[in-house]
């Protein structure tokens, strides 16, 4: 009987902690235009990674920038691209690991570049060079509604 009571007390005592961990809001990824319009808001609590997928306007190649939110910091972790010898793309020795992506392109892995202030500024591409945000299997086609608009991706802590 004493053992049952002690077990019950231990379980009840741990409920507030379990409740707090399960229901406490986590960080959120938000895409906001420079005019202040919110385009996307997703929780990073269970999946702290996302992709910013864009098309290079000159070379017309699709690039995938992979980000993560770790220990309070937004990081560019990887980049996948079919070409690395065009403006804005490439590998810098000592910054990430250049690998074959298995599909004829390049994978720059383990970049882990911190993004200043946890804010990534960009211009949403036009129909010729579309921009998409991908999180947890969901795609947000930013070009479809806001082509050419200045925006930012940021992580907000509750």
Secondary structure as UniProt FT lines:
FT   HELIX           2..23
FT   STRAND          28..33
FT   TURN            34..35
FT   STRAND          38..43
FT   STRAND          49..55
FT   TURN            57..59
FT   STRAND          62..70
FT   TURN            71..72
FT   STRAND          73..81
FT   TURN            87..88
FT   TURN            93..94
FT   STRAND          97..100
FT   STRAND          106..109
FT   STRAND          113..114
FT   HELIX           116..118
FT   STRAND          119..123
FT   HELIX           127..129
FT   STRAND          131..135
FT   TURN            136..137
FT   STRAND          138..141
FT   HELIX           142..146
FT   TURN            147..148
FT   STRAND          150..156
//
